[in-house]
Amino acid sequence: MPTEDEDKPADRIKDSAQQIWLAGLGAFAKMQQEGSKAFEALVKDGAGVQKKTQQAAEETLAQAQARMAGFASEFGTKAAGGWGKLENIFEERVARALAKLGVPSAEEVESLHTRVAALESQLNRKDKVRKSSTAARKATGIKTPRRPPSQRSSSDD
């Protein structure tokens, strides 16, 4: 049979193992309690980081949109200027081709319209003068001598 001296080291080992077991259970229980607190703290920290990241992303997006709008505006202005140049070149070439074909320009047509209007005005004035002199001759009874047919113009008939 074991003696008391022999039981003491065994009891000490048993007590020590029991204390280690209890320490492990205590650590487990404490981690469960503080683990949920730690989890909640991590969630809170994560939400804060997400807000900051989202704000930074929105600012970056706003800056990128502003830059793209500026690029688009600048591109549109350059394209419009280029298009205007192309349009001018096209108009000049068409005008040259029409001139080679003998088609009058808009300025020449306008000049002709002005000349025709002036001529019409002159004719109207001469016609009024002729009608008034004819009316005056009829009123006075003076007859205009008839010209021989060889000297008549087509307007006399």
DSSP file with accessible surface (Angstrom, degrees, kcal/mol):
  #  RESIDUE AA STRUCTURE BP1 BP2  ACC     N-H-->O    O-->H-N    N-H-->O    O-->H-N    TCO  KAPPA ALPHA  PHI   PSI    X-CA   Y-CA   Z-CA
    1    1 A M              0   0  217      0, 0.0     2,-0.1     0, 0.0     0, 0.0   0.000 360.0 360.0 360.0 147.1    0.0    0.0    0.0
    2    2 A P        -     0   0   72      0, 0.0     2,-0.1     0, 0.0     0, 0.0  -0.317 360.0-131.5 -73.5 149.1    1.1    3.4   -0.7
    3    3 A T     >  -     0   0   74      1,-0.1     4,-1.8    -2,-0.1     3,-0.3  -0.402  27.2-100.2 -91.0 171.0    2.2    5.5    2.1
    4    4 A E  H  > S+     0   0  151      1,-0.2     4,-1.5     2,-0.2    -1,-0.1   0.849 123.3  54.6 -63.2 -33.8    1.2    9.0    3.0
    5    5 A D  H  4 S+     0   0  122      1,-0.2    -1,-0.2     2,-0.2     0, 0.0   0.858 108.0  49.4 -67.7 -34.3    4.4   10.4    1.5
    6    6 A E  H  > S+     0   0  117     -3,-0.3     4,-0.9     1,-0.2    -1,-0.2   0.808 108.8  53.0 -73.2 -33.5    3.6    8.6   -1.8
    7    7 A D  H  X S+     0   0   73     -4,-1.8     4,-2.6     1,-0.2     5,-0.2   0.820  98.1  67.2 -71.4 -28.7    0.0    9.9   -1.9
    8    8 A K  H  X S+     0   0  105     -4,-1.5     4,-2.5     2,-0.2     5,-0.2   0.930  99.9  45.0 -63.9 -48.4    1.1   13.5   -1.5
    9    9 A P  H  > S+     0   0   59      0, 0.0     4,-2.3     0, 0.0    -1,-0.2   0.918 114.7  50.4 -63.4 -35.9    2.9   13.9   -4.8
   10   10 A A  H  X S+     0   0   54     -4,-0.9     4,-2.6     1,-0.2    -2,-0.2   0.913 111.4  48.1 -67.0 -40.8   -0.1   12.2   -6.6
   11   11 A D  H  X S+     0   0   83     -4,-2.6     4,-3.2     1,-0.2     5,-0.2   0.892 110.1  52.6 -65.1 -38.5   -2.5   14.5   -4.8
   12   12 A R  H  X S+     0   0  166     -4,-2.5     4,-2.7    -5,-0.2    -2,-0.2   0.912 111.2  45.5 -64.2 -41.8   -0.4   17.5   -5.8
   13   13 A I  H  X S+     0   0  121     -4,-2.3     4,-2.8     2,-0.2    -2,-0.2   0.918 114.4  49.4 -66.1 -42.8   -0.4   16.4   -9.5
   14   14 A K  H  X S+     0   0  144     -4,-2.6     4,-2.4     2,-0.2    -2,-0.2   0.925 113.5  45.9 -62.7 -44.9   -4.1   15.8   -9.3
   15   15 A D  H  X S+     0   0   97     -4,-3.2     4,-2.5     2,-0.2    -2,-0.2   0.904 112.9  50.5 -63.9 -40.6   -4.7   19.2   -7.7
   16   16 A S  H  X S+     0   0   57     -4,-2.7     4,-2.4    -5,-0.2    -2,-0.2   0.922 111.3  47.3 -65.5 -43.6   -2.5   20.9  -10.2
   17   17 A A  H  X S+     0   0   57     -4,-2.8     4,-2.7     2,-0.2    -1,-0.2   0.901 111.5  52.5 -62.8 -40.7   -4.3   19.2  -13.2
   18   18 A Q  H  X S+     0   0  103     -4,-2.4     4,-2.6     1,-0.2    -2,-0.2   0.914 110.0  48.0 -62.1 -41.9   -7.6   20.2  -11.6
   19   19 A Q  H  X S+     0   0  137     -4,-2.5     4,-2.6     2,-0.2    -2,-0.2   0.899 111.0  50.2 -66.5 -39.3   -6.4   23.8  -11.3
   20   20 A I  H  X S+     0   0  117     -4,-2.4     4,-2.4     2,-0.2    -2,-0.2   0.930 111.5  49.6 -63.4 -43.8   -5.2   23.8  -15.0
   21   21 A W  H  X S+     0   0  160     -4,-2.7     4,-2.4     1,-0.2    -2,-0.2   0.936 112.9  46.2 -59.3 -47.4   -8.6   22.4  -16.0
   22   22 A L  H  X S+     0   0   94     -4,-2.6     4,-2.6     1,-0.2    -1,-0.2   0.884 110.2  53.4 -65.4 -37.5  -10.4   25.1  -14.1
   23   23 A A  H  X S+     0   0   66     -4,-2.6     4,-2.5     2,-0.2    -1,-0.2   0.916 109.6  49.2 -63.5 -40.1   -8.2   27.8  -15.4
   24   24 A G  H  X S+     0   0   42     -4,-2.4     4,-2.4     2,-0.2    -2,-0.2   0.920 111.6  48.2 -64.7 -43.7   -9.0   26.7  -18.9
   25   25 A L  H  X S+     0   0   79     -4,-2.4     4,-2.7     2,-0.2    -2,-0.2   0.906 111.7  50.5 -63.7 -39.7  -12.7   26.7  -18.2
   26   26 A G  H  X S+     0   0   42     -4,-2.6     4,-2.7     2,-0.2    -2,-0.2   0.914 110.7  48.6 -63.3 -43.0  -12.4   30.2  -16.7
   27   27 A A  H  X S+     0   0   55     -4,-2.5     4,-2.5     2,-0.2    -2,-0.2   0.915 111.7  50.3 -64.0 -40.9  -10.5   31.4  -19.8
   28   28 A F  H  X S+     0   0  123     -4,-2.4     4,-2.1     2,-0.2    -2,-0.2   0.937 112.2  46.6 -62.5 -45.9  -13.1   29.9  -22.0
   29   29 A A  H  X S+     0   0   43     -4,-2.7     4,-2.2     1,-0.2    -2,-0.2   0.910 112.8  49.8 -63.6 -42.1  -16.0   31.5  -20.1
   30   30 A K  H  X S+     0   0  118     -4,-2.7     4,-3.1     1,-0.2     5,-0.3   0.905 109.9  50.7 -65.2 -39.1  -14.2   34.9  -20.1
   31   31 A M  H  X S+     0   0  121     -4,-2.5     4,-2.3     1,-0.2    -1,-0.2   0.862 107.8  53.6 -67.4 -35.2  -13.6   34.7  -23.8
   32   32 A Q  H  X S+     0   0  122     -4,-2.1     4,-1.3     2,-0.2    -1,-0.2   0.932 114.6  41.0 -62.9 -45.8  -17.3   33.9  -24.4
   33   33 A Q  H  X S+     0   0  130     -4,-2.2     4,-1.1     1,-0.2    -2,-0.2   0.955 125.3  34.7 -66.4 -51.4  -18.3   37.0  -22.4
   34   34 A E  H  X S+     0   0   95     -4,-3.1     4,-3.2     1,-0.2    -3,-0.2   0.748 108.3  68.8 -78.5 -21.2  -15.6   39.3  -23.8
   35   35 A G  H  X S+     0   0   26     -4,-2.3     4,-2.8    -5,-0.3    -1,-0.2   0.910 100.7  46.7 -63.3 -42.5  -15.8   37.7  -27.2
   36   36 A S  H  X S+     0   0   61     -4,-1.3     4,-2.5     2,-0.2    -1,-0.2   0.905 114.2  48.5 -67.6 -37.1  -19.2   39.0  -27.9
   37   37 A K  H  X S+     0   0  142     -4,-1.1     4,-2.3     2,-0.2    -2,-0.2   0.922 112.8  47.7 -65.6 -42.4  -18.0   42.4  -26.6
   38   38 A A  H  X S+     0   0   51     -4,-3.2     4,-2.6     2,-0.2    -2,-0.2   0.908 111.1  51.5 -64.0 -40.5  -15.0   42.2  -28.9
   39   39 A F  H  X S+     0   0  140     -4,-2.8     4,-2.5     2,-0.2    -2,-0.2   0.938 110.6  48.0 -61.6 -46.2  -17.2   41.1  -31.8
   40   40 A E  H  X S+     0   0  126     -4,-2.5     4,-2.5     1,-0.2    -1,-0.2   0.902 111.3  50.9 -62.1 -39.9  -19.5   44.1  -31.3
   41   41 A A  H  X S+     0   0   47     -4,-2.3     4,-2.8     2,-0.2    -1,-0.2   0.914 110.3  49.5 -64.8 -39.5  -16.5   46.5  -31.0
   42   42 A L  H  X S+     0   0  119     -4,-2.6     4,-2.8     2,-0.2    -2,-0.2   0.906 110.5  50.1 -66.0 -40.2  -15.1   45.0  -34.3
   43   43 A V  H  X S+     0   0   83     -4,-2.5     4,-2.5     2,-0.2    -2,-0.2   0.934 112.0  48.1 -61.8 -44.2  -18.5   45.5  -36.0
   44   44 A K  H  X S+     0   0  162     -4,-2.5     4,-2.1     2,-0.2    -2,-0.2   0.936 113.5  46.6 -62.5 -46.0  -18.6   49.1  -34.8
   45   45 A D  H  X S+     0   0  103     -4,-2.8     4,-2.4     1,-0.2    -1,-0.2   0.907 111.6  52.0 -62.9 -41.2  -15.0   49.8  -35.9
   46   46 A G  H  X S+     0   0   39     -4,-2.8     4,-2.6     1,-0.2    -2,-0.2   0.898 107.8  51.6 -63.0 -40.0  -15.8   48.1  -39.3
   47   47 A A  H  X S+     0   0   46     -4,-2.5     4,-2.3     2,-0.2    -1,-0.2   0.911 110.2  49.7 -63.6 -40.7  -18.9   50.4  -39.8
   48   48 A G  H  X S+     0   0   31     -4,-2.1     4,-2.2     2,-0.2    -2,-0.2   0.926 111.8  47.2 -63.3 -43.9  -16.7   53.4  -39.1
   49   49 A V  H  X S+     0   0   89     -4,-2.4     4,-2.8     1,-0.2     5,-0.2   0.906 110.5  53.4 -64.5 -39.6  -14.1   52.4  -41.6
   50   50 A Q  H  X S+     0   0  129     -4,-2.6     4,-2.9     2,-0.2     5,-0.2   0.921 108.5  49.4 -62.4 -43.0  -16.8   51.6  -44.2
   51   51 A K  H  X S+     0   0  144     -4,-2.3     4,-2.7     2,-0.2    -1,-0.2   0.937 113.1  46.5 -60.8 -46.4  -18.3   55.1  -43.8
   52   52 A K  H  X S+     0   0  153     -4,-2.2     4,-2.5     1,-0.2    -2,-0.2   0.922 114.6  47.0 -62.6 -44.0  -14.9   56.7  -44.2
   53   53 A T  H  X S+     0   0   87     -4,-2.8     4,-2.6     2,-0.2    -2,-0.2   0.911 112.4  49.9 -64.2 -42.0  -14.1   54.5  -47.2
   54   54 A Q  H  X S+     0   0  103     -4,-2.9     4,-2.7    -5,-0.2    -2,-0.2   0.915 111.0  49.3 -64.7 -41.9  -17.5   55.2  -48.8
   55   55 A Q  H  X S+     0   0  112     -4,-2.7     4,-2.5     2,-0.2    -2,-0.2   0.929 112.2  48.2 -62.4 -43.5  -17.0   59.0  -48.3
   56   56 A A  H  X S+     0   0   48     -4,-2.5     4,-2.5     1,-0.2    -2,-0.2   0.916 112.4  49.2 -63.7 -40.7  -13.6   58.9  -49.8
   57   57 A A  H  X S+     0   0   58     -4,-2.6     4,-2.7     1,-0.2    -2,-0.2   0.910 111.0  49.6 -65.2 -40.6  -14.9   56.8  -52.7
   58   58 A E  H  X S+     0   0  109     -4,-2.7     4,-2.6     2,-0.2    -2,-0.2   0.904 111.5  48.7 -65.3 -40.5  -17.8   59.3  -53.3
   59   59 A E  H  X S+     0   0  123     -4,-2.5     4,-2.5     2,-0.2    -2,-0.2   0.923 112.6  48.1 -64.4 -43.1  -15.4   62.2  -53.3
   60   60 A T  H  X S+     0   0   87     -4,-2.5     4,-2.6     2,-0.2    -2,-0.2   0.911 112.3  49.4 -63.3 -41.8  -13.1   60.5  -55.7
   61   61 A L  H  X S+     0   0  101     -4,-2.7     4,-2.9     2,-0.2    -2,-0.2   0.921 110.2  50.6 -63.2 -42.9  -16.1   59.6  -57.9
   62   62 A A  H  X S+     0   0   52     -4,-2.6     4,-2.4     1,-0.2    -2,-0.2   0.921 111.8  47.9 -62.1 -41.7  -17.3   63.3  -57.8
   63   63 A Q  H  X S+     0   0  127     -4,-2.5     4,-2.5     2,-0.2    -1,-0.2   0.919 112.2  49.0 -64.8 -42.5  -13.8   64.5  -58.8
   64   64 A A  H  X S+     0   0   45     -4,-2.6     4,-2.7     1,-0.2    -2,-0.2   0.911 111.1  50.0 -64.1 -40.7  -13.7   61.9  -61.6
   65   65 A Q  H  X S+     0   0  121     -4,-2.9     4,-2.5     2,-0.2    -1,-0.2   0.911 110.6  49.8 -63.8 -42.1  -17.1   63.0  -62.9
   66   66 A A  H  X S+     0   0   67     -4,-2.4     4,-2.2    -5,-0.2    -2,-0.2   0.924 112.4  47.5 -63.0 -42.3  -16.1   66.6  -62.8
   67   67 A R  H  X S+     0   0  168     -4,-2.5     4,-2.7     2,-0.2    -2,-0.2   0.912 112.2  49.4 -64.9 -42.1  -12.9   65.9  -64.7
   68   68 A M  H  X S+     0   0  118     -4,-2.7     4,-2.8     2,-0.2    -1,-0.2   0.894 109.7  51.6 -65.8 -38.6  -14.8   63.8  -67.3
   69   69 A A  H  X S+     0   0   62     -4,-2.5     4,-2.5     2,-0.2    -1,-0.2   0.916 111.1  48.7 -63.4 -40.8  -17.4   66.6  -67.7
   70   70 A G  H  X S+     0   0   38     -4,-2.2     4,-2.6     2,-0.2    -2,-0.2   0.923 112.2  47.9 -63.4 -44.1  -14.5   69.0  -68.3
   71   71 A F  H  X S+     0   0  105     -4,-2.7     4,-3.0     2,-0.2    -2,-0.2   0.916 112.1  49.9 -62.0 -43.1  -12.9   66.6  -70.8
   72   72 A A  H  X S+     0   0   64     -4,-2.8     4,-2.7     2,-0.2    -2,-0.2   0.920 112.1  47.4 -62.9 -43.3  -16.3   66.1  -72.6
   73   73 A S  H  X S+     0   0   79     -4,-2.5     4,-2.4     2,-0.2    -2,-0.2   0.934 114.2  46.7 -63.2 -45.7  -16.9   69.9  -72.8
   74   74 A E  H  X S+     0   0   97     -4,-2.6     4,-2.6     2,-0.2    -2,-0.2   0.922 113.2  49.1 -63.3 -42.4  -13.3   70.5  -74.1
   75   75 A F  H  X S+     0   0  150     -4,-3.0     4,-2.9     1,-0.2     5,-0.2   0.916 110.6  50.9 -63.8 -42.1  -13.7   67.7  -76.6
   76   76 A G  H  X S+     0   0   37     -4,-2.7     4,-2.6     2,-0.2    -1,-0.2   0.910 110.6  49.0 -62.1 -41.3  -17.1   69.0  -77.8
   77   77 A T  H  X S+     0   0   96     -4,-2.4     4,-2.2     2,-0.2    -2,-0.2   0.933 113.8  45.7 -64.2 -45.2  -15.6   72.5  -78.3
   78   78 A K  H  X S+     0   0  138     -4,-2.6     4,-2.6     2,-0.2    -2,-0.2   0.903 113.3  50.0 -65.2 -41.1  -12.6   71.1  -80.2
   79   79 A A  H  X S+     0   0   49     -4,-2.9     4,-2.7     2,-0.2    -2,-0.2   0.911 110.1  50.2 -64.5 -40.6  -14.9   68.9  -82.3
   80   80 A A  H  X S+     0   0   65     -4,-2.6     4,-2.4     2,-0.2    -1,-0.2   0.912 111.5  48.7 -63.9 -41.4  -17.2   71.8  -83.1
   81   81 A G  H  X S+     0   0   40     -4,-2.2     4,-2.0     2,-0.2    -2,-0.2   0.923 113.1  47.2 -63.6 -42.8  -14.2   73.9  -84.2
   82   82 A G  H  X S+     0   0   39     -4,-2.6     4,-2.3     1,-0.2    -2,-0.2   0.895 111.3  51.2 -64.6 -39.0  -12.9   71.1  -86.3
   83   83 A W  H  X S+     0   0  171     -4,-2.7     4,-2.7     1,-0.2    -2,-0.2   0.908 107.7  53.1 -66.2 -39.8  -16.4   70.6  -87.8
   84   84 A G  H  X S+     0   0   24     -4,-2.4     4,-2.4     2,-0.2    -1,-0.2   0.908 109.5  48.7 -61.6 -41.6  -16.6   74.3  -88.6
   85   85 A K  H  X S+     0   0  152     -4,-2.0     4,-2.4     2,-0.2    -2,-0.2   0.924 111.8  48.8 -63.8 -43.9  -13.3   74.2  -90.5
   86   86 A L  H  X S+     0   0   96     -4,-2.3     4,-2.5     1,-0.2    -2,-0.2   0.912 110.4  51.4 -62.6 -40.9  -14.4   71.1  -92.4
   87   87 A E  H  X S+     0   0   94     -4,-2.7     4,-2.7     1,-0.2    -1,-0.2   0.917 109.6  49.9 -63.1 -42.7  -17.7   72.8  -93.3
   88   88 A N  H  X S+     0   0   87     -4,-2.4     4,-2.4     2,-0.2    -1,-0.2   0.910 110.5  49.7 -62.4 -43.1  -15.8   75.9  -94.5
   89   89 A I  H  X S+     0   0   75     -4,-2.4     4,-2.3     2,-0.2    -2,-0.2   0.931 111.9  48.8 -61.6 -44.1  -13.5   73.8  -96.7
   90   90 A F  H  X S+     0   0  138     -4,-2.5     4,-2.5     1,-0.2     5,-0.2   0.935 111.1  49.5 -61.9 -46.4  -16.5   72.0  -98.1
   91   91 A E  H  X S+     0   0  104     -4,-2.7     4,-2.5     1,-0.2    -1,-0.2   0.906 110.7  50.6 -60.8 -41.9  -18.3   75.2  -98.9
   92   92 A E  H  X S+     0   0  117     -4,-2.4     4,-2.3     2,-0.2    -1,-0.2   0.922 111.3  47.8 -63.0 -42.9  -15.2   76.7 -100.6
   93   93 A R  H  X S+     0   0  162     -4,-2.3     4,-2.4     2,-0.2    -2,-0.2   0.909 112.1  48.7 -66.6 -40.7  -14.8   73.6 -102.8
   94   94 A V  H  X S+     0   0   58     -4,-2.5     4,-2.8     2,-0.2     5,-0.2   0.928 110.8  51.4 -64.5 -42.7  -18.5   73.5 -103.8
   95   95 A A  H  X S+     0   0   59     -4,-2.5     4,-2.4    -5,-0.2    -2,-0.2   0.918 110.7  48.4 -60.7 -41.9  -18.3   77.3 -104.6
   96   96 A R  H  X S+     0   0  144     -4,-2.3     4,-2.3     2,-0.2    -1,-0.2   0.921 111.8  49.3 -64.5 -42.6  -15.3   76.7 -106.8
   97   97 A A  H  X S+     0   0   51     -4,-2.4     4,-1.6     1,-0.2    -2,-0.2   0.925 112.2  47.8 -64.1 -42.1  -17.0   73.8 -108.6
   98   98 A L  H  <>S+     0   0   75     -4,-2.8     5,-2.5     1,-0.2     4,-0.5   0.895 110.2  52.5 -65.4 -38.5  -20.1   75.8 -109.2
   99   99 A A  H ><5S+     0   0   69     -4,-2.4     3,-1.1    -5,-0.2    -1,-0.2   0.906 107.3  52.0 -64.4 -39.8  -18.0   78.7 -110.5
  100  100 A K  H 3<5S+     0   0  186     -4,-2.3    -1,-0.2     1,-0.3    -2,-0.2   0.847 108.6  51.4 -63.9 -32.7  -16.3   76.4 -113.0
  101  101 A L  T 3<5S-     0   0  137     -4,-1.6    -1,-0.3    -5,-0.2    -2,-0.2   0.539 119.7-112.5 -81.0  -8.3  -19.7   75.2 -114.2
  102  102 A G  T < 5 +     0   0   61     -3,-1.1    -3,-0.2    -4,-0.5    -2,-0.1   0.615  63.8 151.0  88.5  13.0  -20.7   78.8 -114.7
  103  103 A V      < -     0   0   69     -5,-2.5    -1,-0.3    -6,-0.2    -2,-0.1  -0.656  48.1-118.7 -77.9 128.1  -23.4   78.9 -112.0
  104  104 A P        -     0   0   64      0, 0.0    -1,-0.1     0, 0.0     2,-0.0  -0.350  25.4-117.0 -68.8 151.9  -23.7   82.4 -110.6
  105  105 A S     >  -     0   0   46      1,-0.1     4,-2.4    -6,-0.0     5,-0.2  -0.275  29.1-102.9 -79.1 169.9  -22.9   83.0 -107.0
  106  106 A A  H  > S+     0   0   85      1,-0.2     4,-2.5     2,-0.2     5,-0.2   0.887 123.7  52.9 -62.0 -36.9  -25.5   84.3 -104.5
  107  107 A E  H  > S+     0   0  157      2,-0.2     4,-2.4     1,-0.2    -1,-0.2   0.907 108.8  49.0 -66.0 -40.6  -24.0   87.8 -104.7
  108  108 A E  H  > S+     0   0  108      2,-0.2     4,-2.4     1,-0.2    -2,-0.2   0.920 111.5  49.3 -66.0 -40.2  -24.3   87.8 -108.5
  109  109 A V  H  X S+     0   0   55     -4,-2.4     4,-2.5     2,-0.2    -2,-0.2   0.921 111.1  49.8 -64.1 -42.7  -27.9   86.6 -108.4
  110  110 A E  H  X S+     0   0  119     -4,-2.5     4,-2.3     2,-0.2    -1,-0.2   0.915 109.5  51.6 -62.6 -41.0  -28.7   89.4 -105.8
  111  111 A S  H  X S+     0   0   63     -4,-2.4     4,-2.4     1,-0.2    -1,-0.2   0.919 109.7  49.9 -61.5 -42.1  -27.0   91.9 -108.1
  112  112 A L  H  X S+     0   0   90     -4,-2.4     4,-2.8     2,-0.2    -2,-0.2   0.904 108.4  52.7 -63.8 -40.7  -29.1   90.7 -111.0
  113  113 A H  H  X S+     0   0  118     -4,-2.5     4,-2.5     1,-0.2    -1,-0.2   0.921 109.7  49.3 -60.2 -42.4  -32.3   91.0 -108.9
  114  114 A T  H  X S+     0   0   82     -4,-2.3     4,-2.2     1,-0.2    -2,-0.2   0.925 112.1  47.5 -63.7 -43.9  -31.4   94.6 -108.0
  115  115 A R  H  X S+     0   0  157     -4,-2.4     4,-2.6     2,-0.2    -2,-0.2   0.908 111.7  50.3 -64.8 -42.0  -30.8   95.5 -111.7
  116  116 A V  H  X S+     0   0   73     -4,-2.8     4,-2.8     2,-0.2     5,-0.2   0.922 110.1  50.6 -62.5 -42.7  -34.0   93.8 -112.8
  117  117 A A  H  X S+     0   0   52     -4,-2.5     4,-2.2    -5,-0.2    -1,-0.2   0.917 111.0  48.9 -62.5 -40.1  -35.9   95.8 -110.1
  118  118 A A  H  X S+     0   0   51     -4,-2.2     4,-2.3     2,-0.2    -2,-0.2   0.922 112.2  48.3 -65.2 -42.6  -34.3   99.0 -111.3
  119  119 A L  H  X S+     0   0   95     -4,-2.6     4,-2.7     2,-0.2    -2,-0.2   0.902 110.3  51.3 -64.5 -41.4  -35.2   98.3 -114.9
  120  120 A E  H  X S+     0   0  115     -4,-2.8     4,-2.6     1,-0.2    -1,-0.2   0.915 109.1  51.5 -61.3 -40.4  -38.8   97.4 -114.0
  121  121 A S  H  X S+     0   0   51     -4,-2.2     4,-2.2    -5,-0.2    -2,-0.2   0.924 110.2  48.5 -62.0 -44.5  -39.0  100.7 -112.1
  122  122 A Q  H  X S+     0   0   91     -4,-2.3     4,-2.7     1,-0.2    -2,-0.2   0.923 111.7  49.7 -61.9 -43.7  -37.8  102.6 -115.2
  123  123 A L  H  X S+     0   0  116     -4,-2.7     4,-2.8     1,-0.2    -2,-0.2   0.908 109.5  51.2 -62.6 -42.4  -40.2  100.8 -117.4
  124  124 A N  H  X S+     0   0   97     -4,-2.6     4,-2.3     2,-0.2    -1,-0.2   0.906 111.1  48.2 -61.8 -40.8  -43.1  101.6 -115.1
  125  125 A R  H  X S+     0   0  144     -4,-2.2     4,-2.4     2,-0.2    -2,-0.2   0.937 113.3  46.7 -65.6 -43.6  -42.1  105.3 -115.1
  126  126 A K  H  X S+     0   0  148     -4,-2.7     4,-2.7     1,-0.2    -2,-0.2   0.898 111.8  51.9 -65.3 -38.5  -41.9  105.4 -118.9
  127  127 A D  H  X S+     0   0   47     -4,-2.8     4,-2.9     2,-0.2    -1,-0.2   0.914 109.7  48.7 -65.0 -41.5  -45.2  103.5 -119.2
  128  128 A K  H  X S+     0   0  151     -4,-2.3     4,-2.6     2,-0.2     5,-0.2   0.915 112.3  48.8 -63.0 -42.4  -46.9  106.1 -116.9
  129  129 A V  H  X S+     0   0   96     -4,-2.4     4,-2.5     2,-0.2     5,-0.2   0.936 113.0  47.4 -63.3 -43.5  -45.4  108.9 -118.9
  130  130 A R  H  X S+     0   0  133     -4,-2.7     4,-2.5     2,-0.2    -2,-0.2   0.929 113.0  48.2 -65.0 -44.4  -46.5  107.4 -122.2
  131  131 A K  H  X S+     0   0  133     -4,-2.9     4,-2.5     1,-0.2    -1,-0.2   0.913 112.9  48.1 -64.6 -40.4  -50.0  106.7 -120.9
  132  132 A S  H  X S+     0   0   71     -4,-2.6     4,-2.2    -5,-0.2    -2,-0.2   0.903 113.1  47.4 -68.5 -37.9  -50.3  110.3 -119.5
  133  133 A S  H  X S+     0   0   37     -4,-2.5     4,-2.2    -5,-0.2    -2,-0.2   0.901 112.6  50.0 -71.4 -34.3  -49.1  111.8 -122.8
  134  134 A T  H  X S+     0   0   52     -4,-2.5     4,-2.3    -5,-0.2    -2,-0.2   0.926 111.4  48.4 -67.0 -42.5  -51.5  109.6 -124.8
  135  135 A A  H  X S+     0   0   58     -4,-2.5     4,-2.2     1,-0.2    -2,-0.2   0.903 111.1  50.7 -64.2 -38.8  -54.3  110.6 -122.6
  136  136 A A  H  X S+     0   0   54     -4,-2.2     4,-1.9     1,-0.2     6,-0.2   0.909 110.2  49.6 -66.8 -38.8  -53.3  114.3 -123.0
  137  137 A R  H  X>S+     0   0   97     -4,-2.2     5,-1.6     2,-0.2     4,-1.3   0.898 111.0  49.1 -66.3 -41.3  -53.3  113.9 -126.8
  138  138 A K  H  <5S+     0   0  168     -4,-2.3    -1,-0.2     1,-0.2    -2,-0.2   0.893 110.2  51.7 -65.2 -38.8  -56.7  112.3 -126.8
  139  139 A A  H  <5S+     0   0   89     -4,-2.2    -2,-0.2     1,-0.2    -1,-0.2   0.876 115.7  40.5 -67.0 -34.8  -58.0  115.1 -124.6
  140  140 A T  H  <5S-     0   0   94     -4,-1.9    -1,-0.2    -5,-0.2    -2,-0.2   0.616 110.1-121.5 -89.1 -13.3  -56.7  117.7 -127.0
  141  141 A G  T  <5 +     0   0   59     -4,-1.3     2,-0.5     1,-0.3    -3,-0.2   0.616  60.9 145.6  85.3  11.3  -57.6  115.9 -130.1
  142  142 A I      < -     0   0  109     -5,-1.6     2,-0.4    -6,-0.2    -1,-0.3  -0.700  37.6-147.9 -83.8 130.4  -54.1  115.7 -131.5
  143  143 A K        -     0   0  191     -2,-0.5    -5,-0.0    -3,-0.1     3,-0.0  -0.794  11.0-127.2 -99.2 143.4  -53.5  112.5 -133.4
  144  144 A T        -     0   0   83     -2,-0.4     2,-0.1     1,-0.1   -10,-0.0  -0.703  31.8-113.7 -86.2 129.6  -50.1  110.9 -133.5
  145  145 A P        -     0   0  113      0, 0.0     2,-0.3     0, 0.0    -1,-0.1  -0.401  31.2-120.4 -64.8 139.0  -49.0  110.2 -137.0
  146  146 A R        -     0   0  194     -2,-0.1     6,-0.0     1,-0.0    -3,-0.0  -0.623  22.7-130.8 -80.0 141.4  -48.7  106.5 -137.8
  147  147 A R        -     0   0  122     -2,-0.3     5,-0.1     1,-0.1    -1,-0.0  -0.586  30.2 -96.3 -86.5 153.1  -45.4  105.2 -138.8
  148  148 A P    >>  -     0   0   66      0, 0.0     3,-2.0     0, 0.0     4,-0.7  -0.281  40.8-107.3 -64.0 151.2  -45.0  103.1 -141.8
  149  149 A P  G >4 S+     0   0  105      0, 0.0     3,-0.6     0, 0.0    -2,-0.1   0.806 117.5  61.9 -55.2 -28.7  -45.0   99.3 -141.0
  150  150 A S  G 34 S+     0   0  112      1,-0.2    -3,-0.0     3,-0.0     0, 0.0   0.792 107.6  43.6 -70.7 -22.3  -41.3   99.0 -141.7
  151  151 A Q  G <4 S+     0   0  122     -3,-2.0    -1,-0.2     2,-0.1     2,-0.2   0.484  90.1 108.8-100.7  -5.0  -40.5  101.5 -138.9
  152  152 A R    <<  -     0   0   83     -4,-0.7     2,-0.2    -3,-0.6    -6,-0.0  -0.487  56.7-147.7 -74.2 145.5  -42.9  100.1 -136.3
  153  153 A S    >>  -     0   0   51     -2,-0.2     3,-1.4     1,-0.1     4,-0.6  -0.630  30.1-106.1-103.1 167.9  -41.5   98.3 -133.3
  154  154 A S  T 34 S+     0   0  115      1,-0.3     3,-0.5    -2,-0.2    -1,-0.1   0.774 118.7  60.6 -67.1 -21.1  -43.3   95.4 -131.6
  155  155 A S  T 34 S+     0   0   79      1,-0.2    -1,-0.3     0, 0.0    -3,-0.0   0.690  93.1  66.0 -80.3 -16.7  -44.2   97.7 -128.7
  156  156 A D  T <4        0   0   70     -3,-1.4    -1,-0.2     0, 0.0    -2,-0.2   0.737 360.0 360.0 -75.9 -22.7  -46.2  100.1 -130.9
  157  157 A D     <        0   0  147     -4,-0.6    -3,-0.0    -3,-0.5     0, 0.0  -0.152 360.0 360.0 -75.2 360.0  -48.9   97.5 -131.7
